[in-house]
Amino acid sequence: MAEAKSGDRIAVQNRRARHEYHVLETWETGIVLQGTEVKSLRDGKGNLQDAFARLDGGELWLYNLHISPYEMGNRFNHDPLRPRKLLMHRGQLRKLVGQVEQKGLTLVPLDIHFTGGLAKVNLALVRGKQLHDKRETLRERADQRDVERAYKNRDDS
């Protein structure tokens, strides 16, 4: 539902999220940033590895998103790990509250991209994968790669 469109530029991506979790649903949300954070993200200096979102007081917050201080920011720089507010429609938030309260579900950012000059976060509702699920995913990816390789070699001859 909320994939980055072709004109969007992905600044930071969480590649491990799809390996570690089953993605159940995704949303595109806005994010409240300070000036030097935007400049640092445009340079691709962010890390989503341990980031997660949580509902606090009816608002959605993103934790553990590391945005490196902007090199030219001097005293105007920000705290790299401060909690950042996510912007979502009230109806979507209400729906989200019920889903997050289910056992084993969490909110994880998949990527941060720029749409029309605004920073957006693709947020996913996920359930953790078991070890055998991760192995199955790797096996499927390897099988798909083998099929594509065989198909490519067939066309070359």
Residue pairs with C-beta under 8 A, 6 or more apart in sequence:
1 25
1 26
1 27
2 26
2 27
2 28
2 122
2 123
3 26
3 122
4 10
4 111
4 113
4 115
4 122
5 115
7 115
8 113
8 114
8 115
8 120
9 113
9 114
10 111
10 112
10 113
11 41
11 42
11 44
11 46
11 111
11 112
11 113
11 114
11 119
12 41
12 44
12 46
12 47
12 48
12 111
12 112
13 48
13 110
13 111
13 112
14 48
14 49
14 51
14 108
14 109
14 110
14 111
16 49
17 23
17 48
17 108
17 109
17 110
17 124
17 126
18 110
19 129
19 134
19 137
20 128
20 129
20 134
21 106
21 108
21 124
21 126
21 127
21 128
21 129
22 126
22 127
22 128
22 129
22 133
23 110
23 124
23 125
23 126
24 105
24 124
24 125
24 126
24 127
25 99
25 124
25 125
26 110
26 122
26 123
26 124
26 125
27 88
27 92
27 96
27 122
27 123
27 124
28 120
28 121
28 122
28 123
29 60
29 86
29 87
29 88
29 120
29 121
29 123
30 86
30 87
30 88
30 118
30 119
30 120
30 121
31 62
31 84
31 85
31 86
31 87
31 112
31 119
31 120
31 121
32 84
32 85
32 86
32 87
33 41
33 67
33 84
33 119
34 78
35 76
36 69
36 70
36 73
36 76
36 77
36 78
37 67
37 70
37 78
38 119
39 70
39 72
39 73
40 46
40 67
40 68
40 69
40 70
40 73
41 67
41 112
41 114
41 119
42 114
43 70
45 67
45 68
45 70
46 65
46 66
46 67
46 68
46 112
47 65
47 66
47 67
48 65
48 109
48 110
48 111
48 112
49 66
50 64
51 62
51 63
51 64
51 65
51 66
51 108
51 109
52 62
52 63
52 64
52 106
52 107
52 108
52 109
53 60
53 61
53 62
53 63
53 86
53 107
53 108
53 109
53 123
54 60
54 61
54 63
54 107
55 61
55 93
55 96
55 97
55 100
58 93
59 85
60 85
60 86
60 87
60 88
60 93
60 96
60 107
61 83
61 84
61 85
61 86
62 83
62 84
62 85
62 86
62 109
62 121
63 83
64 81
65 81
65 84
65 109
66 80
66 81
67 78
67 80
68 80
69 77
69 78
69 80
70 77
86 121
86 123
88 96
96 107
96 125
99 105
99 125
100 106
100 107
100 125
104 127
104 128
105 125
105 126
105 127
106 125
106 126
106 127
106 128
107 123
107 124
107 125
107 126
108 123
108 124
108 126
109 121
109 122
109 123
109 124
110 122
110 123
110 124
111 121
111 122
112 119
112 120
112 121
112 122
113 119
113 120
113 122
114 120
129 137
